[in-house]
Amino acid sequence: MTELAFDVRDVSYRYNQVAALGGLSMQVKRGERVALLGANGSGKSTLLRLLAGLCFPDRGEISFLGESLTEQRLQDEEFFFGFRRRVGLVFQNADVQLFSPSVFDELAFGPLQLRWPAQKIRERVGEVLRSMDIAHLQDRAPHRLSGGEKKRVALASVLVLDPEVLLLDEPSGALDPSSQARIVDFLVSCGNGSKTVIIATHDLDTLEDIADRCYVFANGRMAGEGTPLEVLHNVELLERAKLIRPHAHVHAHGEGAVQPHPHVHRHEGG
């Protein structure tokens, strides 16, 4: 039986008395790539913050690898450092995440907090800089980089710790095609089960490449779930979640099979 990375049970959360999530339940297996689909304000980003232990449910429970993820539990230093080492969150807006004077310092920050030896930090940072093709940026100030470069640095600053779980909020949003392709290629490479990846996105075009399973959100609640193919062909579900406009095109495919292409008229929104 495959172990669960996250088990979310009847979770509700409010921002200043406004409901962001209501009675949400879902499970994510270890090594699975899961897409969270939904329009802007549907609760995707809130769920990622809860899974990252940055905020906590008003009601319900979240477990990580069978252990309850609570504010009290994260006050335990051993659990805190272990959890931060294993779970990394990349925010939708890279500017929220980047604060160091140089790209090298940005990548070194996490390992320094986890008290890695200096030589190990230098070696690991250099390795990740090269693998993400940003070694030429190591002395640059992050705030002076392009949007695509910032996104890659933000991702690299999380990957440097080699976390088991990656939480990604709109990883390809607002990027040029080349930068989008780099991110998608990385997500495809995670499909070998070596990492658990949870991606909040509204990009339906790459869904089959980057995810094994999808959860669809609408107004802070679960509207549906399934494989990428099942979800993409469920036009009524995508319309209800405001991911496409009503009356999506339908095209014929091979051997006369008729399949909907809802992504032709998708809404922009995160």
C-alpha positions as CSV (number, residue, x, y, z in Angstrom):
1,M,0.0,0.0,0.0
2,T,1.4,3.4,-1.1
3,E,2.1,5.8,1.8
4,L,0.3,9.1,1.9
5,A,2.3,12.2,1.7
6,F,-0.6,14.4,2.7
7,D,-4.0,13.5,4.1
8,V,-6.4,16.4,4.3
9,R,-9.6,15.8,6.2
10,D,-12.6,18.1,6.3
11,V,-10.4,21.3,6.4
12,S,-11.9,24.8,6.6
13,Y,-10.0,28.1,6.7
14,R,-11.1,31.7,6.8
15,Y,-9.3,35.0,6.0
16,N,-10.7,37.8,8.1
17,Q,-14.1,36.0,8.4
18,V,-14.2,35.3,4.6
19,A,-14.3,31.5,3.9
20,A,-11.3,30.4,1.7
21,L,-11.7,26.7,2.1
22,G,-14.8,24.8,3.3
23,G,-14.9,21.1,4.3
24,L,-12.1,20.1,2.0
25,S,-10.8,16.5,2.0
26,M,-8.2,15.0,-0.3
27,Q,-5.2,12.7,-0.3
28,V,-1.8,12.8,-2.1
29,K,0.3,9.7,-2.3
30,R,4.1,9.8,-2.1
31,G,5.7,10.2,-5.5
32,E,2.6,11.5,-7.1
33,R,2.3,14.7,-9.2
34,V,-1.1,16.3,-8.4
35,A,-2.5,19.4,-10.1
36,L,-4.9,21.7,-8.2
37,L,-7.1,23.3,-10.7
38,G,-9.4,26.3,-10.2
39,A,-10.1,29.9,-11.1
40,N,-8.7,32.8,-9.1
41,G,-9.9,32.8,-5.5
42,S,-10.9,29.1,-5.6
43,G,-8.7,28.1,-2.6
44,K,-5.6,26.6,-4.4
45,S,-3.0,28.9,-2.9
46,T,-4.6,28.7,0.5
47,L,-4.3,24.9,0.5
48,L,-0.6,25.1,-0.5
49,R,0.1,27.4,2.4
50,L,-1.7,25.0,4.7
51,L,0.3,22.0,3.3
52,A,3.5,24.0,3.8
53,G,2.7,24.7,7.5
54,L,2.6,28.5,7.0
55,C,-1.0,28.6,8.4
56,F,-3.3,26.1,10.0
57,P,-6.9,25.0,9.5
58,D,-9.7,26.6,11.5
59,R,-11.4,23.1,11.4
60,G,-10.3,19.7,10.3
61,E,-6.8,18.1,10.1
62,I,-3.8,17.8,7.8
63,S,-1.4,14.9,8.2
64,F,2.1,14.7,6.6
65,L,3.5,11.2,6.3
66,G,1.0,10.0,8.9
67,E,1.9,12.7,11.5
68,S,-0.6,15.6,12.3
69,L,0.7,18.9,11.0
70,T,-0.2,21.5,13.7
71,E,1.2,24.7,15.0
72,Q,2.2,23.0,18.2
73,R,4.0,20.2,16.4
74,L,6.0,22.6,14.3
75,Q,7.2,24.3,17.6
76,D,9.2,21.1,18.2
77,E,12.7,21.9,16.7
78,E,13.4,18.4,15.5
79,F,10.1,18.1,13.7
80,F,10.3,21.7,12.4
81,F,13.8,21.3,10.7
82,G,12.8,17.9,9.4
83,F,9.6,19.2,7.8
84,R,11.3,22.3,6.3
85,R,14.0,20.1,4.9
86,R,11.4,17.7,3.2
87,V,8.7,20.2,2.0
88,G,9.5,23.2,-0.2
89,L,7.0,25.9,-1.4
90,V,7.6,28.1,-4.4
91,F,5.2,31.1,-4.3
92,Q,3.3,32.4,-7.3
93,N,5.1,35.8,-7.0
94,A,8.8,35.2,-7.0
95,D,9.4,38.7,-5.5
96,V,7.7,37.5,-2.3
97,Q,10.4,34.8,-2.0
98,L,13.6,36.5,-3.1
99,F,15.3,38.8,-0.6
100,S,19.1,38.1,-0.6
101,P,21.7,40.4,-2.0
102,S,22.8,37.9,-4.7
103,V,21.5,34.7,-6.4
104,F,24.2,32.7,-4.7
105,D,23.2,34.0,-1.2
106,E,19.5,33.2,-2.1
107,L,20.3,29.6,-2.7
108,A,22.6,29.4,0.3
109,F,20.0,30.8,2.8
110,G,18.1,27.6,3.3
111,P,21.1,25.3,3.9
112,L,22.5,28.0,6.3
113,Q,19.3,27.9,8.3
114,L,19.6,24.1,8.5
115,R,23.2,24.5,9.7
116,W,24.9,22.7,6.8
117,P,28.7,22.8,6.7
118,A,30.1,25.7,4.6
119,Q,31.8,23.4,2.1
120,K,28.6,21.3,1.6
121,I,26.7,24.5,1.0
122,R,29.1,25.8,-1.7
123,E,29.1,22.5,-3.5
124,R,25.3,22.0,-3.4
125,V,24.6,25.6,-4.5
126,G,27.0,25.3,-7.4
127,E,25.4,22.1,-8.5
128,V,21.9,23.5,-8.5
129,L,23.0,26.8,-10.2
130,R,24.4,24.7,-13.0
131,S,21.4,22.3,-13.2
132,M,19.0,25.2,-13.5
133,D,21.2,27.0,-16.0
134,I,21.5,30.1,-13.8
135,A,25.2,29.9,-12.8
136,H,25.9,33.0,-14.8
137,L,23.5,34.9,-12.5
138,Q,25.1,33.9,-9.2
139,D,26.5,37.3,-8.4
140,R,23.4,39.3,-9.7
141,A,20.9,40.8,-7.4
142,P,17.6,38.8,-7.6
143,H,15.4,41.9,-7.8
144,R,17.3,43.0,-11.0
145,L,16.5,39.7,-12.9
146,S,13.8,39.1,-15.5
147,G,10.5,37.4,-14.5
148,G,11.6,34.1,-15.9
149,E,15.0,34.3,-14.2
150,K,13.4,35.2,-10.9
151,K,11.1,32.2,-11.1
152,R,14.0,29.8,-11.8
153,V,16.0,31.3,-8.9
154,A,13.0,30.9,-6.6
155,L,12.6,27.3,-7.7
156,A,16.4,26.7,-7.3
157,S,16.3,28.1,-3.8
158,V,13.9,25.4,-2.8
159,L,15.5,22.6,-4.9
160,V,18.9,23.2,-3.2
161,L,17.6,21.4,-0.2
162,D,16.5,18.5,-2.4
163,P,13.0,18.3,-0.7
164,E,10.8,15.2,-1.0
165,V,7.8,17.4,-1.6
166,L,7.5,20.4,-3.9
167,L,4.5,22.8,-3.6
168,L,4.3,25.0,-6.6
169,D,1.9,27.9,-7.0
170,E,1.3,28.8,-10.7
171,P,4.9,27.9,-11.6
172,S,4.6,28.9,-15.3
173,G,2.3,31.9,-14.8
174,A,3.2,35.1,-16.5
175,L,6.4,33.7,-18.1
176,D,7.7,33.9,-21.7
177,P,7.4,30.7,-23.7
178,S,11.0,29.7,-23.2
179,S,10.8,30.0,-19.4
180,Q,7.5,28.2,-19.4
181,A,9.1,25.3,-21.4
182,R,11.9,25.1,-18.8
183,I,9.5,24.8,-15.9
184,V,7.3,22.2,-17.8
185,D,10.4,20.2,-18.6
186,F,11.3,20.1,-15.0
187,L,7.8,19.0,-13.9
188,V,7.9,16.3,-16.6
189,S,11.2,15.1,-15.1
190,C,9.6,14.7,-11.7
191,G,7.3,12.0,-13.2
192,N,9.6,9.2,-12.1
193,G,8.1,9.2,-8.6
194,S,11.2,10.5,-6.9
195,K,9.4,13.6,-5.6
196,T,5.8,14.4,-4.6
197,V,4.7,17.5,-6.5
198,I,1.6,19.5,-5.9
199,I,1.0,22.2,-8.5
200,A,-1.6,24.9,-8.3
201,T,-2.4,25.9,-11.9
202,H,-5.0,27.1,-14.3
203,D,-3.0,26.1,-17.4
204,L,-4.9,23.2,-19.0
205,D,-2.6,22.9,-22.0
206,T,0.3,21.2,-20.2
207,L,-1.9,19.2,-17.7
208,E,-1.3,15.8,-19.2
209,D,2.5,16.3,-19.1
210,I,2.9,17.6,-15.6
211,A,0.3,15.8,-13.5
212,D,-0.8,12.2,-12.7
213,R,-4.0,13.3,-11.0
214,C,-6.1,16.5,-10.7
215,Y,-8.3,18.0,-8.1
216,V,-10.7,20.7,-9.3
217,F,-11.6,23.6,-6.9
218,A,-14.6,25.9,-7.0
219,N,-15.4,28.4,-4.3
220,G,-13.1,26.8,-1.7
221,R,-14.6,23.4,-2.2
222,M,-13.8,20.2,-4.1
223,A,-15.7,20.2,-7.4
224,G,-14.2,17.1,-8.8
225,E,-11.2,14.9,-9.3
226,G,-9.7,12.5,-11.8
227,T,-6.8,11.9,-14.2
228,P,-5.8,14.8,-16.5
229,L,-7.6,13.2,-19.4
230,E,-10.8,12.6,-17.4
231,V,-10.8,16.2,-16.2
232,L,-10.0,17.8,-19.6
233,H,-13.0,15.9,-21.1
234,N,-15.4,16.9,-18.3
235,V,-16.6,20.1,-19.9
236,E,-19.4,20.6,-17.3
237,L,-16.9,20.4,-14.5
238,L,-14.5,22.8,-16.1
239,E,-17.3,25.3,-16.7
240,R,-18.5,25.0,-13.1
241,A,-15.0,25.7,-11.9
242,K,-14.8,28.7,-14.2
243,L,-11.7,27.2,-16.0
244,I,-13.4,27.5,-19.4
245,R,-16.2,29.6,-20.9
246,P,-19.4,27.8,-21.6
247,H,-19.8,26.0,-25.0
248,A,-16.2,24.9,-25.4
249,H,-15.2,23.6,-28.9
250,V,-15.6,19.9,-29.6
251,H,-13.3,18.3,-32.2
252,A,-13.1,14.9,-33.8
253,H,-10.0,12.7,-33.2
254,G,-8.8,9.6,-35.0
255,E,-11.3,6.9,-35.8
256,G,-14.2,9.3,-35.5
257,A,-13.9,9.7,-31.7
258,V,-15.3,13.0,-30.6
259,Q,-13.5,14.7,-27.7
260,P,-14.0,18.2,-26.2
261,H,-11.1,20.7,-26.2
262,P,-12.1,23.0,-23.4
263,H,-8.7,24.6,-23.2
264,V,-9.4,26.6,-26.4
265,H,-11.3,29.2,-24.4
266,R,-9.9,29.1,-20.9
267,H,-10.1,31.9,-18.4
268,E,-6.9,33.5,-17.1
269,G,-6.8,33.5,-13.3
270,G,-4.9,31.8,-10.6
